[in-house]
């Protein structure tokens, strides 16, 4: 074959290849900013490969910063123009501030956003709910873990459904003497509120109905439905074990996983750790209702979202990634890779972990809400979230009455917060 014929043949072959294979420009590289250092291998091994396989030409890098440094580091990168294309969003005010500064893009028209309820989007929307700037990615659900062996030993055949049953079970456990009835301390303060007050409270203030009424100024923290959860916490004191005042969050985790405590008030974020460390069968139950037949409410708290850097050099690719995050495919991968962090979309997700499935099943019978202090009400001084930590500790210790705690918190709120239209 002559050189000319070789060249003609090669040209023909190249033409055929060009006709059957799409011509891609250089790969687009997306970088994800996040504080979830614990999730690095999950993103690298499961989430990103699934996206890249379906979206050739887009490469994704998960680049987390230590949780305590994330807010400051992210702000510095955004101000300096060096932040990644995708921004992992903390709930409520931290992300709202980024949007208000023009750092996060509005995502109202993003395909997939129709899969999320107003409650799911509330943590990443403007106060008037008109604009959403992050895709809701994961929620955690509050409840109680229990040691099934401990329940069997003291003769408890099923977890408590009502408050009276809850305290009757605690009395049985205490009388037996083998186990600390409730594993919770007050040293770190936040757990008394997050794992105590915000766990049981929605059953009293009726979830979103009460939370929104508090923001609107139609209810006050001195009202019975806001004081009663403190009264319930005050009754926990005899069941917390000796030295609970100095007991840290990690101390409580260890007491429970070592089999020394029967019940642990907390949430779904503990699933992976407890399954790895507990040597006994685990069970979970939702916050007991005040009376049999009452509507139940759960704190189904919006914990993590994901948005787009408004100055991303790759907006089309970034939006394609975020639309995928809004899909049931992502939700299934995410929820099974990180049991206890639940998708917020309405798409059906099958969970492989039985305890995670039990937690998420409560959504079918209970009404979901978010922590009462997280939206709008903790922007001033005194900070209602931090004050709720302190009040929860004081009422458990018996240093403050539930009524005095409610009055103190409402007075602090009144000192700086004026509801819209009032």
Phi, psi and omega per residue, in radians:
X1 nan 2.346 -3.134
X2 -1.289 2.837 3.099
X3 -0.995 -0.699 3.140
X4 -1.056 -0.761 -3.137
X5 -1.140 -0.664 3.088
X6 -1.040 -0.789 -3.125
X7 -1.136 -0.717 3.115
X8 -1.104 -0.730 3.132
X9 -1.115 -0.757 -3.135
X10 -1.109 -0.721 3.122
X11 -1.094 -0.717 3.128
X12 -1.112 -0.738 3.140
X13 -1.086 -0.787 3.126
X14 -1.069 -0.661 3.137
X15 -1.117 -0.722 3.136
X16 -1.118 -0.804 3.129
X17 -1.027 -0.755 -3.127
X18 -1.107 -0.566 -3.093
X19 -1.283 -0.554 -3.050
X20 -1.708 -0.328 -3.107
X21 -1.961 2.254 3.133
X22 -1.120 2.513 3.134
X23 -1.527 1.943 3.139
X24 -1.652 2.459 2.959
X25 -1.289 -3.125 3.097
X26 -1.006 2.503 -3.127
X27 -0.918 2.447 3.015
X28 -1.542 2.313 -3.141
X29 -1.935 2.115 3.094
X30 -1.874 2.418 3.082
X31 -2.027 2.332 3.130
X32 -1.801 2.135 3.000
X33 -1.517 2.365 -3.129
X34 -2.748 2.812 2.995
X35 -1.774 -0.064 -3.006
X36 -1.504 1.216 3.118
X37 -1.044 -0.552 -3.130
X38 -1.115 -0.369 -3.032
X39 -1.701 0.135 -3.023
X40 -0.964 -0.843 -3.087
X41 -1.187 -0.582 3.105
X42 -1.088 -0.773 3.117
X43 -1.163 -0.763 -3.080
X44 -1.223 -0.658 -3.001
X45 -1.657 -0.427 -3.022
X46 -2.162 -0.938 -2.982
X47 -1.260 -0.960 -3.083
X48 -1.107 -0.774 3.097
X49 -1.009 -0.636 3.121
X50 -1.130 -0.727 3.125
X51 -1.193 -0.818 -3.072
X52 -1.132 -0.580 3.119
X53 -1.110 -0.592 -3.122
X54 -1.599 -0.171 -3.069
X55 -2.357 1.185 3.137
X56 -1.025 2.485 -3.121
X57 1.730 -0.180 3.075
X58 -2.068 2.127 3.095
X59 -1.916 2.420 -3.053
X60 -2.156 2.372 3.074
X61 -2.123 2.221 3.084
X62 -1.648 2.034 -3.014
X63 -2.212 1.358 -3.054
X64 -1.354 2.725 3.041
X65 -2.021 2.649 3.119
X66 -0.909 2.397 -3.049
X67 -0.897 -0.749 -3.086
X68 -1.244 -0.313 -3.099
X69 -1.802 -0.139 -2.949
X70 -1.060 -0.892 -3.055
X71 -1.015 -0.835 -3.107
X72 -1.172 -0.749 -3.125
X73 -1.138 -0.739 -3.138
X74 -1.117 -0.784 3.126
X75 -1.050 -0.712 3.136
X76 -1.128 -0.721 3.127
X77 -1.154 -0.740 -3.138
X78 -1.127 -0.732 3.126
X79 -1.151 -0.599 -3.109
X80 -1.554 -0.059 3.112
X81 1.363 0.322 -3.092
X82 -1.957 0.150 -3.102
X83 -1.254 2.724 3.113
X84 -1.192 3.040 -3.098
X85 -1.284 -0.594 -3.057
X86 -1.970 2.293 -3.083
X87 -2.031 2.084 3.037
X88 -1.317 2.285 -2.923
X89 -1.879 2.164 2.936
X90 -1.241 2.756 -3.095
X91 -1.348 2.610 2.974
X92 1.175 -2.247 -2.785
X93 -1.090 -0.605 -3.118
X94 -1.072 -0.747 3.136
X95 -1.362 -0.604 3.094
X96 -1.055 -0.689 3.110
X97 -1.098 -0.693 3.104
X98 -1.108 -0.705 3.105
X99 -1.137 -0.784 -3.115
X100 -1.099 -0.473 3.108
X101 -1.476 -0.052 3.119
X102 1.522 0.238 -3.099
X103 -1.535 -0.425 3.139
X104 -1.950 2.410 -3.134
X105 -1.440 2.570 3.016
X106 -1.197 2.448 -3.071
X107 -2.170 0.363 -3.103
X108 -0.918 -0.692 -3.035
X109 -1.650 0.128 -3.136
X110 -1.162 2.210 3.074
X111 -0.993 2.257 -3.108
X112 1.913 -0.370 -3.112
X113 -1.166 -0.348 3.102
X114 -1.192 -0.172 -3.129
X115 -1.409 -0.043 -3.030
X116 -2.030 2.427 3.126
X117 -1.356 2.875 3.069
X118 -1.016 -0.641 3.113
X119 -1.111 -0.760 3.141
X120 -1.090 -0.649 -3.082
X121 -1.489 -0.205 -3.003
X122 -1.000 -0.610 -3.074
X123 -1.237 -0.282 -3.078
X124 -2.294 0.648 3.094
X125 -2.238 2.801 3.040
X126 -1.153 2.840 -3.062
X127 -0.989 -0.573 -3.136
X128 -1.519 0.077 3.118
X129 1.134 0.213 -3.076
X130 -1.321 -0.531 -3.082
X131 -2.265 2.312 3.043
X132 -1.950 2.340 -3.003
X133 -2.137 0.047 3.020
X134 -2.501 2.542 3.042
X135 -1.358 2.161 3.070
X136 -1.072 2.215 -3.025
X137 -1.964 -0.736 -3.085
X138 -2.664 2.589 3.075
X139 -2.216 2.764 3.000
X140 -2.077 2.529 -3.087
X141 -1.976 2.296 -3.134
X142 -1.436 2.678 3.089
X143 3.065 -2.752 -3.098
X144 -2.244 2.280 2.930
X145 -1.546 2.653 3.014
X146 -2.517 2.724 3.119
X147 -1.543 1.936 -3.074
X148 -1.109 -0.598 3.102
X149 -1.125 -0.700 3.127
X150 -1.110 -0.778 3.128
X151 -1.064 -0.741 -3.130
X152 -1.115 -0.700 -3.095
X153 -1.099 -0.666 -3.089
X154 -1.643 0.032 3.048
X155 1.526 0.405 3.062
X156 -1.589 2.037 -3.012
X157 -1.573 -0.379 3.103
X158 -2.651 2.656 -3.093
X159 -1.145 2.708 -3.084
X160 -1.215 2.470 3.099
X161 -1.870 -0.415 -3.132
X162 -2.106 2.865 3.132
X163 -1.073 -0.727 3.126
X164 -1.073 -0.728 3.111
X165 -1.135 -0.654 3.134
X166 -1.036 -0.860 -3.114
X167 -1.264 -0.547 3.061
X168 -1.104 -0.699 3.104
X169 -1.172 -0.726 3.093
X170 -1.048 -0.695 3.111
X171 -1.100 -0.709 3.118
X172 -1.098 -0.768 -3.121
X173 -1.134 -0.750 -3.134
X174 -1.146 -0.721 -3.128
X175 -1.127 -0.640 3.127
X176 -1.132 -0.692 3.035
X177 1.487 -0.080 -3.113
X178 -1.349 -0.619 -3.002
X179 -2.156 2.590 2.883
X180 -1.198 2.221 -3.072
X181 -1.079 -0.816 -3.083
X182 -2.196 2.158 3.095
X183 -1.619 1.610 3.025
X184 -2.718 2.348 3.072
X185 -1.934 3.092 3.137
X186 -2.132 0.102 -3.072
X187 -1.067 -0.751 -3.071
X188 -1.554 -0.029 3.061
X189 1.165 -0.916 -3.015
X190 -1.032 -0.607 -3.059
X191 -1.183 -0.514 3.112
X192 -1.102 -0.566 3.110
X193 -1.513 -0.870 -3.052
X194 -1.204 -0.771 -3.078
X195 -1.637 -0.209 3.117
X196 -1.889 -1.419 -3.026
X197 -1.019 -0.846 -3.101
X198 -1.301 -0.278 3.112
X199 -1.359 -0.908 -3.065
X200 -1.587 -0.388 -2.996
X201 -1.037 -0.725 -3.085
X202 -0.972 -0.486 3.090
X203 -1.156 -0.333 -3.126
X204 -1.703 -0.787 -3.115
X205 -1.610 0.153 3.043
X206 1.069 0.825 2.975
X207 0.954 -2.214 -3.084
X208 -1.076 -0.562 3.124
X209 -1.008 -0.834 -3.134
X210 -1.294 -0.721 -3.115
X211 -1.051 -0.809 -3.128
X212 -1.225 -0.571 3.093
X213 -1.180 -0.604 3.093
X214 -1.156 -0.757 3.109
X215 -1.108 -0.647 -3.123
X216 -1.375 -0.124 -3.106
X217 1.380 0.209 3.129
X218 -1.498 -0.303 3.026
X219 -2.251 2.754 3.132
X220 -2.240 2.771 -3.137
X221 -1.216 -0.117 3.045
X222 -1.599 -0.094 3.114
X223 -1.252 2.658 -3.061
X224 -0.953 -0.665 -3.077
X225 -1.205 -0.315 3.094
X226 -1.701 -0.415 3.131
X227 -1.469 -0.633 -3.042
X228 -1.017 -0.671 3.084
X229 -1.034 -0.583 3.050
X230 -1.154 -0.683 3.102
X231 -1.074 -0.659 3.097
X232 -1.178 -0.734 3.105
X233 -1.066 -0.667 3.132
X234 -1.033 -0.525 -3.136
X235 -1.362 -0.176 3.134
X236 -1.321 -0.420 -2.979
X237 -0.856 -0.822 -3.082
X238 -1.155 -0.203 -3.043
X239 -1.846 0.011 -3.032
X240 -1.516 -0.184 3.108
X241 1.551 2.841 -3.116
X242 -1.164 2.433 3.057
X243 1.325 0.323 -3.106
X244 -1.074 -0.432 -3.110
X245 -1.104 -0.514 -3.126
X246 -1.760 0.043 -3.056
X247 -1.400 2.189 -3.133
X248 -1.535 3.017 3.088
X249 -1.012 -0.828 -3.129
X250 -1.175 -0.565 3.050
X251 -1.034 -0.779 -3.119
X252 -1.126 -0.748 3.091
X253 -1.005 -0.794 -3.110
X254 -1.171 -0.718 3.110
X255 -1.000 -0.717 -3.106
X256 -1.269 -0.887 -3.068
X257 -1.189 -0.416 3.079
X258 -1.417 -0.029 3.080
X259 1.443 0.334 -3.108
X260 -1.681 -0.179 3.128
X261 -2.232 2.640 -3.049
X262 -1.620 -0.668 -3.062
X263 -2.280 2.462 -3.126
X264 -2.290 1.915 3.101
X265 -1.362 2.179 -3.053
X266 -2.939 -2.215 -3.121
X267 -2.923 3.137 -2.988
X268 -1.174 -0.296 -3.134
X269 -1.120 -0.245 -3.133
X270 -1.486 -0.150 -2.952
X271 -0.928 -0.981 -3.036
X272 -1.043 -0.796 -3.127
X273 -1.133 -0.745 -3.122
X274 -1.200 -0.700 3.123
X275 -1.134 -0.536 3.140
X276 -1.345 -0.535 -2.959
X277 -1.930 -0.407 -3.112
X278 -1.361 2.448 3.138
X279 -1.808 0.185 -3.123
X280 -2.198 2.819 3.123
X281 -1.203 2.336 -3.103
X282 -1.698 2.549 2.973
X283 -2.348 2.838 3.084
X284 -2.406 2.653 3.034
X285 -2.519 2.634 -3.136
X286 -1.323 2.893 3.110
X287 -0.966 2.185 -3.131
X288 -1.058 2.490 3.138
X289 -1.442 2.706 -3.135
X290 -1.006 -0.746 -3.127
X291 -2.408 2.614 3.124
X292 -0.982 2.347 3.138
X293 1.608 -0.173 3.113
X294 -1.162 2.565 2.979
X295 -1.070 2.337 3.118
X296 -1.688 2.637 3.114
X297 -2.277 2.509 3.093
X298 -2.223 2.543 2.982
X299 -1.402 1.797 -3.093
X300 -1.907 1.302 -2.785
X301 -1.452 2.180 3.089
X302 -1.125 2.004 -2.929
X303 -1.976 -0.565 -3.023
X304 -2.620 2.321 3.103
X305 -2.263 -3.134 -3.126
X306 -2.615 2.302 -3.049
X307 -2.329 -2.990 -3.078
X308 -2.062 2.292 2.998
X309 -1.022 2.103 -3.085
X310 -1.053 -0.341 -3.138
X311 -1.873 0.352 3.094
X312 -1.000 2.422 3.078
X313 -1.403 -0.122 -3.085
X314 -2.261 1.013 -3.033
X315 -1.094 -0.654 -3.111
X316 -1.140 -0.793 3.117
X317 -1.155 -0.682 3.130
X318 -1.105 -0.727 3.120
X319 -1.173 -0.613 3.093
X320 -1.099 -0.729 3.117
X321 -1.127 -0.783 -3.113
X322 -1.155 -0.627 3.064
X323 -1.099 -0.650 3.088
X324 -1.155 -0.669 3.091
X325 -1.076 -0.528 3.132
X326 -1.369 -0.051 -3.040
X327 -1.591 2.747 3.054
X328 -1.055 -0.522 3.126
X329 -1.055 -0.858 3.096
X330 -1.088 -0.798 -3.107
X331 -0.963 -0.701 -3.139
X332 -1.173 -0.788 3.123
X333 -1.094 -0.847 -3.082
X334 -1.060 -0.862 -3.054
X335 -1.173 -0.593 -3.130
X336 -1.469 -0.445 3.072
X337 -1.368 -0.528 -3.117
X338 -2.220 1.245 -3.077
X339 -1.018 2.282 -3.095
X340 1.886 -0.248 2.998
X341 -1.905 1.938 -2.924
X342 -1.798 2.443 3.058
X343 -1.043 2.605 -3.129
X344 -1.804 -0.032 -3.112
X345 -1.389 2.837 3.141
X346 -1.400 -0.164 3.132
X347 -1.134 2.532 -3.097
X348 -1.269 2.301 3.134
X349 -2.216 2.265 3.123
X350 -1.679 2.127 -3.127
X351 -1.724 2.375 -3.116
X352 -1.524 -0.532 -3.101
X353 -1.384 2.151 -3.060
X354 -1.130 -0.589 3.129
X355 -1.263 -0.695 3.056
X356 -1.066 -0.712 3.125
X357 -1.122 -0.646 3.105
X358 -1.126 -0.809 3.102
X359 -0.985 -0.898 -3.021
X360 -1.239 -0.379 3.109
X361 -1.142 -0.381 3.140
X362 -1.148 -0.390 3.110
X363 -1.069 -0.467 -3.093
X364 -1.291 -0.449 -3.079
X365 -2.015 -0.378 -3.120
X366 -1.937 2.682 3.094
X367 -1.526 2.340 -3.089
X368 -1.497 2.540 3.040
X369 -2.529 3.101 3.073
X370 -2.103 2.928 -3.077
X371 -1.024 2.343 -2.930
X372 -1.153 -0.423 -3.022
X373 -1.680 -0.078 -2.932
X374 -1.418 -0.517 -3.101
X375 -1.783 2.095 2.960
X376 1.270 -0.735 -2.938
X377 -1.386 -0.053 3.136
X378 -2.077 0.476 -3.117
X379 -1.516 -0.290 -3.041
X380 -1.924 -2.968 3.106
X381 -2.173 2.181 0.077
X382 -1.260 2.580 -3.100
X383 -1.377 2.086 -3.026
X384 -1.107 -0.629 3.114
X385 -1.053 -0.896 -3.121
X386 -1.161 -0.618 3.102
X387 -1.168 -0.578 3.098
X388 -1.193 -0.620 3.025
X389 -0.974 -0.926 -3.064
X390 -1.107 -0.757 -3.129
X391 -1.104 -0.697 3.138
X392 -1.084 -0.722 3.104
X393 -1.135 -0.799 -3.074
X394 -1.112 -0.695 -3.133
X395 -1.263 -0.583 3.082
X396 -1.136 -0.746 3.136
X397 -1.233 -0.320 -3.070
X398 1.506 0.219 -3.120
X399 -1.478 -0.220 -3.132
X400 -2.579 2.434 3.112
X401 -1.337 2.723 3.079
X402 -0.980 -0.699 -3.128
X403 -1.144 -0.731 3.132
X404 -1.166 -0.636 3.110
X405 -1.108 -0.802 3.119
X406 -1.068 -0.731 -3.134
X407 -1.148 -0.718 3.138
X408 -1.125 -0.772 -3.125
X409 -1.185 -0.677 3.131
X410 -1.187 -0.671 3.109
X411 -1.106 -0.705 3.102
X412 -1.119 -0.725 3.128
X413 -1.141 -0.763 -3.136
X414 -1.080 -0.457 -3.062
X415 -1.199 -0.341 -3.130
X416 -2.377 -0.319 -3.031
X417 -1.822 2.209 3.063
X418 -2.111 1.967 -3.128
X419 -0.987 2.569 3.130
X420 -0.976 2.324 3.104
X421 1.446 0.068 -3.123
X422 -2.053 nan nan
